[in-house]
Amino acid sequence: MPKLPDKLFFKIGEVARLTQTEPYVLRYWESEFPSLSPMKNKGGQRLYKKKDIETILHIKELLQVEGYTIAGARAKLKEKSRPQKREHLHAEEDELSAKLKLLKKRLTNILTILKKDDID
């Protein structure tokens, strides 16, 4: 898997470049694979998460390397996601929880600094 930049969302052009897959193919796969569903911003532009990029790379491997058909790849993805779905949700929750704790710590530090400035 290519090294992904440390950011939350990626535009379709970035994803196309990272996965070496044409944007029209990504849009087609989105219509064929329910597990691939990027968010869209107010302007309708697709915003992919790292999880979406991992799914795209998996789809690409199933289709182009392992020789699955679209239907076969869809079934394989569905089969694979069942037992791991719960683990994946817990991992996402843990990651979000860690980010929220860090944010809370930073905000508390800022509040402490602001209160200190008020006293001076």
N, C-alpha and C positions, 0 to 999 in steps of 0.2 A: 504494500500500500504506500502511495506517495506520502511524504511528510506534508501535513496540512498546516497552514498558517493558524496561529492561535486567535481565532475569532469565532463568534457565534453563528454568523450567517454568511453564505456565499451566493453571489449572483450566478445565473446560468452560464455566462461566459467563463467565469472562474472555474466552475465545476466542469465545464467542457474541456478546459485546458488541463485541469488536474487529473481528470479521468481519461483524457484523450478520446473523448466521445463527442460527436457533433451535437449541437443544441437541439436540432430537430429530432435526433434519436432520443435524447433525454425527455423531450416532450412526449414522444410516442410511448416510451417506456412508462411514463407517468400514467398514461391512459390504460396500459396493459397490466401494471403491477400495483395493486392496492397498497402495498407496503411502502411504495414510493409516492409520497404526497407532500411536496414542499409547500411551505406557507407562501402566501402572496401578500405584498404590501398594498397600500392604498391605490397605487398606480397599476396594480396587477402584475408587477414583476415578481418572478419566483425567487424565494429565499430558501436556500438549502441549508440544512444543519449537517454537522459531521456524520450523524447517523444516516442521513440521506446519501451522502457520498459513499459511505461504506456499503450501503444497499446497492448503489449503482455499480460499484466495483464488483460486488458479488454477482449481480445480474450479468454484467459483462463477461465475467469468468464462466458462468453457467452457459451462456449463449455462444461465446466465441471460442472458448478453450475446451469446455466439456461437451459441446455440441448439442445442448438441449434445445428444444423448440421453445417458443414463447410459453405455450401451455405447460410444458414440462418444467421450465424454469419457475413459472408461477407456482406450480404445485410443490416444487422443491423448497422454494422460499417459505411457503405457507407451512410446510412440514417442519422446517427448521425453526421457525419463529415460535411455535407453540410452547416447547419446554423452556425456551430461553426468555420468553416474554416477561415473566415475573422477575427473573434475575435482572434483565435490562431495565425494567422500571425501577427496581431498587437501586441500581447503579446511578440512574439519572437523578433519583431523589437524593441519594447521598452526595452527588456532585452539586446539586442545587443547594442542599443544606450547607455544604462547606462554603459555597460562594456567599450565601446569606450570612453565615457566621462571620466571614471576613468583612463583609460590608458593614455589619453591625459594629464590629470592632473598630473599623475605620471611622464610622460616624460617631462612635463614643469618644474616640480620640479627638476628633474635630470639636465636638461639644465641650470636652474638657479644656481645650485650647481657647475656645470662645469664652467660656466662663472665667478662665484665668485672665483674659484680656479685659473683661468687664470689671474685675476686682482691681486691677492696676490702674 
